[in-house]
Amino acid sequence: MPIRRDKLKTLYFGSMAAIVICVYLRFWFISALRDGKEVAKDANQTHSTILFSSLEQTFNIVRYSDIVNVEGHNQSSSLNSISLLSDDKRIYFHETTGRDHLNLRQLCAVESTAKENSNRSVQVFFQSDHVNLTVGPLAHILENYPNIFVILIDVRHYFNQTPLEDWYLGGAWRQSPYKTEHFSDYIRILSSYKGGGMYMDLDFVALKPFDDNIFWNFVPEEDDSVLTGSSFHFQKDHPIVRKMMTYLASSYHPKKWSYSGPAMFQSVLLKYCQRRAPLPTYPVFLCPDIRVLPKTYLYPYKFAEWKRMFRFSNVSGDDAIFQSYAVHTYNKLSKKEPVYVGSNQLYSKIARVHCPISYAHALSNLEVDYF
């Protein structure tokens, strides 16, 4: 390896051990106050409830159902939680496979976004009733970035009484060869409909703070005159989001990969703005309160150039990545391409700076030298 791991490994495990011990002692003390005469089954269930409640408070883990069902909760606490879900400045991600954890590249996306945007709420939605804090450095990341919130959703409840409920309950999407991609297409727009904010896929690495004067009511250009939904921002109740909801609810093509994703953005935006082509318009709006960001802002490398992130070479000072606010790593294509820690691989060098906790975990805790 190009650099020694010993010192980083010692520091990493020392800090993680301290966190685990403190949290464990806190949970043990609370559970010790329980009445020891309770039935063992009830005691175990109660202990689990206390344990999860304490984790929620310690690591900003929130149940969506608790936020929207304010009855029986402290009113001021509920209102503070509700503001999480209706925040035009929030940046949100969706884990859409049903897993209870994120892999290191996904954690890098979340961490880098929180690191570069410390004044904004960064939210990660899991379609699960829990999140596994023992897999990877998620607990360490949540400990160090108080602006990150984990939101646990019951998917059926999340779609309930929305224009997309029939699509979800109809179930045709479950038989699609692209069911995960299509589910992701739908739920990201649903979250925009519910609370506004900036959406990002989990295969970005944030490089700079997202300026509100730029990343506001936008759709990005991924390639020349080609729009994408892998990142976007709309304020809550923006009329174009209602148009997108109508589009998604009115027709569905389970065998067409892009129909409810890039094709939907292209179709709805051009009709809404009465334009033939989505030419980049920043700082001028394409139509009232909608702008198209040039690809250099979030996509310094084209879809066909995804391997540039995995090359072992120094990057020249005029490379497009230095003008970009983030870089998209195209996980669909690159997920099997290793990122070698401690190397001069571009992805590795970027991760070292912009998601240091995720990178330190990879450097110190993996049996192999890549992630």
LOSE-769258 format. One record per residue: residue number from 0; x, z, y of N, C-alpha, C in turn; residue in three letters. Coordinates in steps of 0.2 Angstrom, whole numbers, always signed. Layout:
<pts>
dogu;n.c1;n.c3;n.c2;ca.c1;ca.c3;ca.c2;c.c1;c.c3;c.c2;zavex
NUM;X;Z;Y;X;Z;Y;X;Z;Y;ala
...
</pts>
This chain:
<pts>
dogu;n.c1;n.c3;n.c2;ca.c1;ca.c3;ca.c2;c.c1;c.c3;c.c2;zavex
0;+4;+0;-6;+0;+0;+0;+4;+0;+6;met
1;+2;-3;+12;+6;-4;+18;+7;+3;+21;pro
2;+2;+8;+20;+3;+14;+23;+2;+20;+18;ile
3;+5;+26;+20;+4;+31;+15;-3;+35;+16;arg
4;-5;+37;+10;-12;+40;+10;-12;+47;+10;arg
5;-6;+50;+8;-6;+57;+6;-9;+62;+12;asp
6;-7;+61;+18;-9;+65;+23;-16;+64;+25;lys
7;-18;+58;+25;-25;+56;+27;-30;+59;+21;leu
8;-27;+59;+15;-31;+61;+9;-32;+69;+10;lys
9;-27;+72;+12;-27;+80;+12;-32;+81;+18;thr
10;-31;+78;+24;-36;+80;+29;-43;+78;+28;leu
11;-44;+72;+24;-51;+70;+23;-54;+75;+18;tyr
12;-51;+77;+13;-54;+82;+8;-55;+89;+11;phe
13;-50;+91;+15;-50;+97;+18;-57;+98;+23;gly
14;-58;+93;+27;-64;+93;+31;-70;+92;+27;ser
15;-70;+88;+22;-76;+88;+18;-78;+94;+14;met
16;-72;+97;+12;-73;+104;+8;-76;+109;+13;ala
17;-74;+109;+19;-76;+114;+24;-84;+113;+25;ala
18;-86;+107;+26;-93;+105;+27;-97;+107;+21;ile
19;-95;+105;+15;-99;+107;+9;-100;+114;+8;val
20;-94;+118;+9;-94;+125;+8;-99;+129;+13;ile
21;-99;+127;+20;-103;+130;+25;-110;+128;+24;cys
22;-112;+122;+22;-119;+120;+20;-121;+124;+14;val
23;-117;+124;+9;-119;+128;+3;-121;+135;+4;tyr
24;-116;+139;+8;-117;+146;+10;-124;+147;+14;leu
25;-125;+142;+18;-131;+143;+22;-137;+142;+18;arg
26;-137;+137;+13;-143;+136;+9;-144;+142;+4;phe
27;-138;+145;+1;-138;+151;-3;-141;+157;+0;trp
28;-139;+158;+6;-141;+164;+10;-149;+164;+11;phe
29;-151;+158;+13;-158;+157;+14;-162;+158;+7;ile
30;-160;+155;+2;-163;+155;-4;-163;+162;-7;ser
31;-158;+166;-6;-157;+173;-8;-162;+177;-5;ala
32;-165;+176;+0;-170;+180;+3;-177;+179;+0;leu
33;-178;+174;-5;-184;+173;-8;-185;+179;-13;arg
34;-192;+180;-15;-194;+185;-19;-191;+184;-26;asp
35;-187;+188;-29;-184;+186;-36;-189;+186;-41;gly
36;-195;+189;-40;-200;+190;-45;-205;+183;-46;lys
37;-204;+178;-42;-208;+172;-43;-206;+169;-49;glu
38;-211;+165;-52;-210;+161;-58;-204;+156;-57;val
39;-200;+155;-62;-194;+151;-61;-196;+144;-59;ala
40;-201;+141;-61;-203;+134;-59;-204;+134;-51;lys
41;-209;+139;-49;-210;+139;-42;-204;+141;-38;asp
42;-200;+145;-40;-194;+147;-37;-189;+141;-36;ala
43;-189;+137;-41;-185;+131;-40;-188;+126;-35;asn
44;-194;+125;-36;-197;+120;-31;-197;+123;-24;gln
45;-197;+129;-23;-197;+132;-16;-190;+131;-14;thr
46;-185;+132;-18;-178;+132;-16;-176;+124;-14;his
47;-179;+120;-18;-178;+113;-16;-181;+111;-9;ser
48;-187;+114;-8;-190;+113;-1;-186;+116;+4;thr
49;-183;+122;+3;-179;+125;+8;-173;+121;+9;ile
50;-170;+119;+4;-164;+115;+4;-164;+109;+8;leu
51;-170;+105;+6;-171;+99;+10;-172;+100;+17;phe
52;-176;+105;+19;-178;+107;+26;-172;+108;+30;ser
53;-167;+112;+27;-161;+114;+30;-157;+107;+31;ser
54;-157;+103;+26;-153;+97;+27;-156;+93;+33;leu
55;-162;+92;+33;-166;+89;+38;-163;+91;+45;glu
56;-163;+98;+46;-161;+100;+53;-154;+99;+54;gln
57;-150;+100;+49;-143;+99;+50;-140;+92;+51;thr
58;-143;+87;+48;-141;+80;+48;-146;+75;+51;phe
59;-151;+78;+55;-156;+73;+58;-159;+69;+53;asn
60;-162;+72;+47;-166;+68;+42;-173;+69;+44;ile
61;-177;+64;+45;-184;+65;+47;-188;+61;+42;val
62;-194;+64;+40;-199;+61;+36;-204;+57;+41;arg
63;-205;+51;+40;-209;+47;+44;-216;+50;+44;tyr
64;-219;+52;+38;-225;+55;+38;-226;+62;+42;ser
65;-220;+66;+43;-221;+72;+47;-221;+70;+54;asp
66;-218;+64;+56;-218;+62;+63;-225;+60;+65;ile
67;-228;+56;+61;-235;+53;+63;-241;+58;+62;val
68;-240;+63;+57;-245;+67;+56;-243;+74;+59;asn
69;-245;+74;+66;-243;+80;+70;-247;+86;+68;val
70;-253;+86;+65;-257;+91;+64;-253;+96;+60;glu
71;-253;+103;+62;-250;+108;+58;-243;+109;+60;gly
72;-240;+105;+65;-233;+105;+66;-233;+108;+74;his
73;-227;+110;+75;-226;+112;+82;-226;+106;+87;asn
74;-231;+107;+92;-232;+101;+96;-226;+98;+100;gln
75;-222;+102;+103;-216;+100;+106;-211;+96;+102;ser
76;-210;+100;+96;-206;+97;+91;-208;+90;+88;ser
77;-215;+89;+87;-218;+83;+85;-217;+78;+90;ser
78;-218;+79;+96;-218;+74;+102;-211;+72;+102;leu
79;-206;+76;+102;-199;+74;+102;-197;+70;+96;asn
80;-200;+71;+90;-199;+67;+84;-202;+60;+85;ser
81;-209;+60;+88;-212;+54;+89;-208;+49;+94;ile
82;-205;+52;+98;-201;+48;+103;-196;+44;+100;ser
83;-194;+46;+94;-189;+42;+90;-191;+35;+88;leu
84;-198;+35;+86;-201;+29;+84;-204;+25;+89;leu
85;-204;+27;+95;-206;+23;+101;-201;+23;+106;ser
86;-196;+19;+105;-190;+20;+110;-187;+13;+110;asp
87;-188;+10;+116;-185;+3;+117;-177;+3;+117;asp
88;-174;+8;+118;-167;+8;+118;-164;+10;+111;lys
89;-168;+12;+106;-165;+13;+100;-162;+7;+96;arg
90;-158;+8;+92;-155;+3;+87;-157;+5;+80;ile
91;-160;+1;+76;-162;+3;+70;-160;-2;+64;tyr
92;-159;+1;+58;-157;-3;+52;-163;-1;+47;phe
93;-163;-6;+42;-168;-4;+36;-164;-5;+30;his
94;-164;+0;+26;-161;-1;+19;-167;-3;+15;glu
95;-167;-9;+12;-173;-12;+9;-173;-13;+1;thr
96;-168;-11;-2;-168;-11;-9;-171;-6;-13;thr
97;-172;+0;-9;-175;+6;-12;-170;+11;-14;gly
98;-164;+10;-13;-158;+14;-15;-159;+20;-10;arg
99;-156;+26;-12;-156;+32;-8;-149;+33;-5;asp
100;-145;+28;-4;-139;+29;-1;-136;+22;+2;his
101;-131;+22;+5;-128;+16;+8;-121;+15;+5;leu
102;-119;+9;+4;-112;+7;+2;-108;+8;+8;asn
103;-101;+7;+7;-96;+8;+13;-97;+3;+18;leu
104;-98;-3;+16;-99;-8;+22;-105;-7;+26;arg
105;-111;-5;+23;-117;-3;+26;-115;+3;+31;gln
106;-112;+8;+28;-110;+14;+32;-106;+12;+38;leu
107;-102;+7;+37;-97;+5;+43;-102;+2;+48;cys
108;-107;-2;+46;-111;-5;+51;-115;+1;+55;ala
109;-117;+6;+52;-121;+11;+55;-116;+15;+60;val
110;-110;+17;+57;-105;+21;+60;-103;+18;+66;glu
111;-101;+11;+66;-98;+8;+71;-103;+7;+77;ser
112;-109;+6;+75;-115;+5;+80;-116;+12;+84;thr
113;-116;+18;+80;-116;+24;+83;-110;+26;+88;ala
114;-104;+24;+85;-98;+26;+89;-98;+22;+96;lys
115;-100;+15;+95;-100;+11;+102;-106;+12;+106;glu
116;-111;+16;+104;-117;+17;+108;-119;+24;+107;asn
117;-115;+28;+109;-116;+36;+109;-122;+38;+113;ser
118;-124;+34;+118;-130;+36;+122;-137;+34;+119;asn
119;-137;+31;+113;-143;+28;+111;-144;+31;+104;arg
120;-150;+31;+102;-152;+33;+95;-151;+28;+90;ser
121;-148;+29;+85;-146;+24;+80;-150;+27;+74;val
122;-155;+23;+71;-159;+25;+66;-158;+21;+60;gln
123;-158;+24;+54;-158;+21;+47;-164;+23;+43;val
124;-168;+18;+42;-174;+19;+38;-173;+18;+30;phe
125;-175;+23;+26;-174;+22;+19;-181;+22;+16;phe
126;-183;+18;+12;-189;+18;+8;-189;+23;+2;gln
127;-188;+29;+4;-186;+34;-1;-189;+41;+1;ser
128;-190;+46;-3;-192;+52;-1;-186;+57;+0;asp
129;-180;+54;-1;-174;+58;+0;-168;+53;+1;his
130;-163;+56;+4;-156;+52;+4;-151;+56;+1;val
131;-147;+52;-3;-141;+55;-7;-135;+56;-2;asn
132;-134;+63;-1;-128;+64;+4;-122;+65;+0;leu
133;-122;+64;-7;-116;+65;-11;-112;+59;-13;thr
134;-116;+53;-11;-113;+47;-12;-109;+44;-5;val
135;-103;+43;-5;-99;+41;+0;-99;+46;+6;gly
136;-97;+44;+12;-96;+49;+17;-102;+50;+22;pro
137;-108;+49;+20;-114;+49;+24;-114;+56;+28;leu
138;-114;+61;+24;-114;+68;+27;-109;+69;+32;ala
139;-103;+67;+31;-98;+67;+36;-99;+63;+42;his
140;-102;+57;+41;-104;+53;+47;-110;+56;+51;ile
141;-115;+59;+48;-120;+62;+51;-118;+68;+55;leu
142;-113;+72;+52;-110;+78;+55;-107;+76;+62;glu
143;-104;+70;+62;-100;+68;+68;-103;+64;+73;asn
144;-109;+61;+71;-112;+57;+76;-120;+59;+76;tyr
145;-121;+64;+81;-127;+67;+82;-133;+62;+84;pro
146;-131;+56;+86;-136;+51;+88;-138;+47;+82;asn
147;-136;+48;+76;-139;+45;+70;-144;+49;+67;ile
148;-150;+45;+66;-156;+48;+63;-157;+44;+56;phe
149;-158;+48;+51;-161;+45;+45;-168;+46;+44;val
150;-172;+41;+43;-179;+41;+43;-182;+39;+36;ile
151;-185;+43;+33;-188;+42;+26;-195;+40;+26;leu
152;-196;+34;+23;-203;+32;+24;-206;+30;+17;ile
153;-213;+32;+16;-217;+29;+11;-219;+22;+13;asp
154;-217;+17;+10;-218;+10;+12;-226;+9;+13;val
155;-230;+11;+8;-237;+10;+8;-240;+13;+14;arg
156;-238;+19;+16;-240;+22;+22;-238;+19;+28;his
157;-232;+16;+28;-229;+13;+34;-233;+6;+35;tyr
158;-235;+3;+30;-239;-3;+31;-246;-2;+33;phe
159;-248;+4;+31;-256;+6;+31;-258;+5;+38;asn
160;-264;+2;+39;-268;+0;+45;-264;-3;+50;gln
161;-260;-8;+48;-257;-13;+52;-259;-20;+50;thr
162;-257;-25;+54;-259;-32;+53;-255;-35;+46;pro
163;-250;-31;+44;-247;-33;+38;-248;-30;+32;leu
164;-253;-25;+32;-255;-21;+26;-258;-26;+21;glu
165;-262;-31;+22;-264;-35;+17;-259;-39;+13;asp
166;-254;-41;+17;-248;-44;+14;-245;-40;+9;trp
167;-244;-34;+11;-240;-29;+7;-244;-27;+1;tyr
168;-250;-26;+2;-254;-24;-4;-256;-30;-9;leu
169;-256;-36;-6;-258;-42;-10;-253;-43;-15;gly
170;-246;-41;-14;-241;-41;-19;-238;-48;-21;gly
171;-240;-53;-18;-237;-60;-20;-230;-60;-18;ala
172;-228;-56;-14;-220;-56;-12;-216;-53;-18;trp
173;-219;-48;-22;-216;-45;-27;-214;-50;-32;arg
174;-217;-56;-33;-216;-61;-38;-211;-66;-35;gln
175;-209;-66;-29;-205;-71;-25;-197;-70;-28;ser
176;-194;-75;-29;-187;-75;-30;-183;-72;-24;pro
177;-186;-71;-19;-183;-69;-13;-186;-62;-10;tyr
178;-189;-58;-15;-193;-53;-13;-190;-48;-8;lys
179;-183;-46;-10;-180;-41;-5;-179;-44;+2;thr
180;-177;-51;+2;-176;-54;+9;-183;-54;+12;glu
181;-188;-56;+9;-194;-57;+13;-197;-50;+15;his
182;-196;-45;+10;-198;-38;+12;-195;-36;+18;phe
183;-188;-37;+19;-184;-36;+24;-186;-39;+31;ser
184;-188;-46;+30;-191;-50;+36;-197;-46;+39;asp
185;-201;-44;+34;-208;-41;+37;-207;-34;+40;tyr
186;-203;-30;+36;-203;-23;+39;-199;-23;+45;ile
187;-194;-27;+47;-190;-26;+53;-195;-28;+59;arg
188;-200;-33;+58;-204;-35;+63;-210;-29;+64;ile
189;-212;-26;+58;-216;-21;+58;-214;-15;+62;leu
190;-207;-14;+62;-204;-8;+65;-204;-10;+73;ser
191;-203;-16;+74;-203;-18;+81;-210;-17;+84;ser
192;-215;-19;+80;-222;-19;+82;-224;-11;+84;tyr
193;-221;-7;+79;-223;+0;+80;-219;+4;+86;lys
194;-213;+2;+87;-209;+6;+92;-204;+2;+96;gly
195;-203;-4;+95;-198;-8;+99;-191;-6;+97;gly
196;-186;-8;+101;-179;-7;+100;-176;-13;+98;gly
197;-169;-12;+96;-165;-17;+94;-164;-16;+86;met
198;-165;-22;+83;-164;-22;+75;-157;-25;+74;tyr
199;-154;-22;+68;-148;-26;+66;-148;-25;+58;met
200;-145;-31;+55;-144;-30;+48;-138;-26;+47;asp
201;-138;-24;+40;-133;-19;+38;-126;-22;+37;leu
202;-125;-28;+39;-119;-31;+38;-115;-34;+44;asp
203;-117;-30;+49;-113;-30;+56;-108;-25;+56;phe
204;-103;-27;+61;-98;-21;+63;-98;-22;+71;val
205;-100;-16;+74;-101;-16;+81;-94;-15;+84;ala
206;-92;-19;+89;-86;-19;+92;-86;-16;+99;leu
207;-92;-17;+103;-92;-14;+110;-99;-11;+111;lys
208;-100;-7;+116;-107;-5;+118;-111;-11;+119;pro
209;-118;-10;+117;-123;-15;+118;-126;-14;+125;phe
210;-124;-18;+130;-126;-17;+137;-134;-19;+137;asp
211;-137;-14;+140;-145;-15;+141;-146;-21;+145;asp
212;-142;-23;+150;-143;-29;+154;-143;-36;+150;asn
213;-140;-35;+144;-139;-41;+140;-143;-41;+134;ile
214;-143;-36;+130;-146;-35;+124;-153;-32;+125;phe
215;-157;-36;+128;-164;-34;+130;-169;-39;+129;trp
216;-174;-39;+125;-179;-44;+124;-175;-51;+123;asn
217;-171;-51;+117;-167;-56;+115;-168;-58;+108;phe
218;-167;-65;+107;-166;-67;+100;-159;-71;+100;val
219;-155;-70;+95;-148;-73;+96;-148;-80;+93;pro
220;-143;-84;+95;-142;-90;+92;-136;-89;+87;glu
221;-137;-91;+81;-132;-90;+76;-127;-96;+75;glu
222;-130;-102;+76;-126;-108;+76;-129;-112;+82;asp
223;-127;-118;+83;-129;-122;+88;-137;-124;+87;asp
224;-141;-121;+92;-148;-122;+92;-151;-119;+86;ser
225;-148;-114;+83;-151;-111;+77;-152;-104;+78;val
226;-158;-102;+78;-160;-95;+79;-160;-91;+73;leu
227;-159;-84;+73;-159;-80;+68;-162;-73;+69;thr
228;-164;-70;+64;-168;-63;+65;-163;-58;+62;gly
229;-157;-59;+61;-152;-53;+59;-151;-48;+64;ser
230;-152;-50;+70;-152;-45;+76;-157;-48;+81;ser
231;-160;-43;+84;-165;-45;+90;-167;-39;+93;phe
232;-170;-39;+99;-172;-34;+103;-179;-36;+106;his
233;-184;-32;+106;-190;-32;+110;-193;-26;+112;phe
234;-195;-25;+118;-199;-19;+120;-205;-18;+116;gln
235;-207;-12;+115;-214;-11;+112;-219;-14;+115;lys
236;-224;-17;+111;-230;-21;+114;-228;-28;+117;asp
237;-222;-30;+116;-220;-37;+119;-225;-42;+116;his
238;-228;-46;+119;-232;-51;+117;-229;-56;+111;pro
239;-223;-57;+111;-220;-61;+106;-220;-58;+99;ile
240;-220;-51;+99;-220;-47;+93;-227;-48;+90;val
241;-232;-48;+94;-239;-49;+91;-240;-56;+88;arg
242;-236;-61;+92;-237;-68;+89;-233;-68;+82;lys
243;-228;-64;+82;-224;-64;+75;-228;-61;+70;met
244;-231;-55;+72;-236;-52;+67;-241;-56;+64;met
245;-244;-60;+69;-249;-65;+67;-247;-70;+62;thr
246;-241;-73;+64;-238;-78;+60;-237;-75;+53;tyr
247;-234;-69;+52;-232;-67;+46;-238;-65;+42;leu
248;-244;-62;+45;-250;-60;+42;-254;-66;+39;ala
249;-253;-72;+43;-258;-77;+42;-256;-82;+36;ser
250;-249;-82;+35;-247;-87;+29;-241;-84;+26;ser
251;-240;-85;+20;-234;-83;+16;-232;-88;+11;tyr
252;-225;-90;+11;-223;-94;+6;-217;-91;+2;his
253;-219;-88;-4;-214;-84;-8;-208;-88;-10;pro
254;-209;-95;-11;-203;-98;-13;-199;-101;-8;lys
255;-200;-100;-2;-196;-103;+4;-192;-97;+7;lys
256;-186;-97;+6;-181;-91;+8;-182;-90;+16;trp
257;-182;-95;+20;-181;-94;+27;-188;-94;+31;ser
258;-193;-95;+27;-200;-96;+31;-202;-90;+35;tyr
259;-201;-84;+32;-203;-78;+36;-197;-75;+40;ser
260;-191;-78;+40;-185;-76;+43;-183;-80;+49;gly
261;-178;-84;+48;-175;-88;+53;-180;-93;+55;pro
262;-184;-96;+51;-189;-102;+52;-194;-99;+56;ala
263;-196;-92;+55;-202;-89;+59;-199;-88;+66;met
264;-193;-86;+67;-191;-84;+74;-190;-91;+78;phe
265;-188;-96;+74;-187;-103;+78;-194;-105;+80;gln
266;-199;-105;+75;-206;-108;+76;-209;-104;+82;ser
267;-210;-97;+81;-214;-93;+86;-211;-94;+93;val
268;-204;-93;+93;-201;-93;+100;-202;-99;+103;leu
269;-201;-105;+100;-202;-111;+104;-209;-113;+106;leu
270;-214;-111;+101;-221;-112;+103;-222;-107;+109;lys
271;-220;-101;+109;-222;-96;+114;-219;-98;+121;tyr
272;-213;-101;+121;-209;-103;+127;-211;-110;+129;cys
273;-214;-114;+124;-216;-121;+125;-209;-125;+126;gln
274;-205;-124;+122;-198;-128;+122;-197;-131;+116;arg
275;-193;-136;+116;-191;-140;+110;-185;-138;+106;arg
276;-181;-135;+110;-174;-132;+107;-173;-126;+110;ala
277;-170;-121;+106;-168;-114;+109;-161;-114;+112;pro
278;-160;-118;+117;-153;-117;+120;-152;-111;+123;leu
279;-145;-108;+122;-144;-102;+125;-145;-101;+132;pro
280;-148;-96;+135;-150;-95;+141;-148;-89;+145;thr
281;-144;-85;+142;-142;-79;+146;-137;-81;+151;tyr
282;-137;-79;+157;-142;-73;+160;-149;-76;+162;pro
283;-151;-82;+161;-157;-84;+163;-162;-84;+157;val
284;-168;-82;+158;-173;-81;+153;-176;-88;+150;phe
285;-176;-89;+144;-179;-95;+141;-186;-96;+143;leu
286;-190;-91;+144;-197;-90;+146;-198;-83;+148;cys
287;-204;-81;+152;-204;-75;+154;-202;-69;+149;pro
288;-197;-66;+151;-195;-60;+147;-192;-61;+140;asp
289;-190;-67;+139;-187;-69;+133;-180;-73;+134;ile
290;-175;-71;+131;-169;-74;+132;-166;-76;+125;arg
291;-162;-81;+125;-158;-83;+119;-150;-81;+120;val
292;-147;-77;+116;-140;-75;+117;-136;-81;+114;leu
293;-131;-83;+117;-126;-87;+114;-123;-84;+108;pro
294;-121;-88;+103;-118;-86;+97;-112;-82;+98;lys
295;-108;-83;+103;-102;-79;+104;-103;-71;+105;thr
296;-109;-69;+106;-111;-62;+108;-111;-58;+101;tyr
297;-113;-61;+96;-114;-57;+90;-112;-61;+84;leu
298;-110;-67;+84;-108;-72;+79;-102;-76;+81;tyr
299;-97;-72;+82;-91;-76;+84;-88;-81;+78;pro
300;-91;-80;+72;-89;-85;+67;-96;-88;+64;tyr
301;-96;-94;+63;-102;-97;+60;-103;-95;+53;lys
302;-109;-97;+50;-110;-95;+43;-105;-98;+39;phe
303;-103;-104;+40;-98;-108;+36;-91;-105;+36;ala
304;-90;-100;+41;-83;-98;+43;-83;-91;+41;glu
305;-87;-88;+36;-87;-81;+35;-80;-79;+32;trp
306;-77;-83;+28;-70;-81;+25;-65;-79;+30;lys
307;-66;-80;+36;-61;-78;+41;-60;-71;+42;arg
308;-65;-67;+40;-65;-60;+41;-61;-57;+35;met
309;-59;-61;+30;-56;-59;+24;-49;-61;+24;phe
310;-46;-65;+29;-40;-68;+29;-34;-63;+30;arg
311;-29;-63;+27;-23;-59;+29;-18;-63;+34;phe
312;-20;-61;+40;-16;-65;+46;-17;-61;+52;ser
313;-13;-62;+57;-14;-59;+63;-19;-64;+67;asn
314;-23;-61;+71;-28;-65;+75;-25;-66;+82;val
315;-25;-72;+84;-23;-74;+91;-27;-71;+97;ser
316;-24;-70;+102;-28;-66;+108;-34;-70;+110;gly
317;-34;-76;+109;-40;-80;+112;-45;-81;+106;asp
318;-45;-78;+101;-50;-78;+95;-56;-76;+98;asp
319;-62;-79;+95;-68;-78;+98;-71;-71;+97;ala
320;-68;-67;+92;-70;-61;+90;-68;-56;+96;ile
321;-64;-57;+100;-62;-53;+106;-67;-53;+112;phe
322;-71;-58;+112;-76;-59;+117;-83;-57;+114;gln
323;-83;-55;+108;-90;-53;+105;-91;-46;+105;ser
324;-97;-44;+105;-99;-37;+105;-100;-34;+98;tyr
325;-101;-39;+93;-101;-37;+86;-99;-43;+82;ala
326;-98;-42;+75;-97;-47;+71;-101;-47;+65;val
327;-104;-52;+63;-109;-53;+57;-104;-55;+51;his
328;-105;-51;+45;-100;-52;+40;-104;-56;+34;thr
329;-110;-58;+35;-113;-62;+30;-113;-60;+23;tyr
330;-116;-54;+22;-115;-51;+16;-118;-55;+10;asn
331;-123;-59;+11;-125;-63;+6;-120;-67;+2;lys
332;-115;-69;+6;-110;-73;+4;-103;-69;+2;leu
333;-102;-64;+6;-96;-61;+6;-96;-54;+2;ser
334;-101;-52;-1;-102;-45;-4;-97;-45;-10;lys
335;-95;-50;-13;-90;-49;-19;-83;-50;-16;lys
336;-82;-52;-10;-75;-53;-7;-72;-46;-5;glu
337;-67;-43;-8;-64;-37;-7;-61;-36;+0;pro
338;-62;-30;+3;-59;-28;+9;-53;-23;+7;val
339;-47;-25;+8;-42;-21;+6;-40;-16;+12;tyr
340;-40;-10;+10;-38;-5;+15;-31;-4;+16;val
341;-29;-3;+22;-22;-3;+24;-19;-9;+25;gly
342;-22;-15;+25;-20;-21;+25;-20;-24;+32;ser
343;-18;-30;+33;-19;-34;+39;-25;-39;+39;asn
344;-29;-38;+34;-35;-42;+33;-39;-40;+40;gln
345;-42;-45;+43;-46;-44;+49;-52;-39;+48;leu
346;-56;-40;+43;-61;-35;+41;-58;-28;+41;tyr
347;-52;-27;+38;-49;-20;+37;-47;-18;+43;ser
348;-44;-22;+48;-41;-19;+54;-47;-17;+59;lys
349;-53;-21;+58;-58;-20;+63;-62;-13;+60;ile
350;-62;-12;+54;-66;-6;+51;-61;+0;+53;ala
351;-55;-1;+52;-50;+5;+54;-52;+8;+61;arg
352;-53;+4;+65;-54;+6;+72;-62;+8;+74;val
353;-66;+4;+71;-73;+5;+73;-78;+9;+69;his
354;-75;+10;+63;-79;+15;+58;-74;+19;+55;cys
355;-71;+23;+58;-65;+27;+56;-66;+32;+50;pro
356;-72;+35;+50;-74;+39;+44;-75;+35;+38;ile
357;-79;+30;+38;-80;+26;+33;-73;+23;+30;ser
358;-69;+21;+34;-63;+18;+32;-58;+24;+29;tyr
359;-58;+30;+32;-54;+35;+29;-56;+37;+22;ala
360;-63;+36;+21;-65;+38;+14;-63;+32;+10;his
361;-63;+26;+12;-60;+21;+7;-53;+22;+6;ala
362;-49;+24;+11;-42;+25;+11;-40;+30;+6;leu
363;-44;+36;+6;-42;+42;+3;-46;+43;-3;ser
364;-51;+40;-4;-56;+43;-10;-58;+38;-15;asn
365;-55;+31;-14;-57;+26;-19;-51;+26;-24;leu
366;-53;+24;-31;-48;+23;-36;-45;+17;-35;glu
367;-48;+12;-32;-45;+6;-30;-43;+5;-23;val
368;-40;+0;-21;-37;+0;-14;-42;-5;-10;asp
369;-48;-6;-12;-52;-10;-8;-60;-8;-8;tyr
370;-64;-10;-4;-71;-9;-4;-75;-15;-3;phe
</pts>
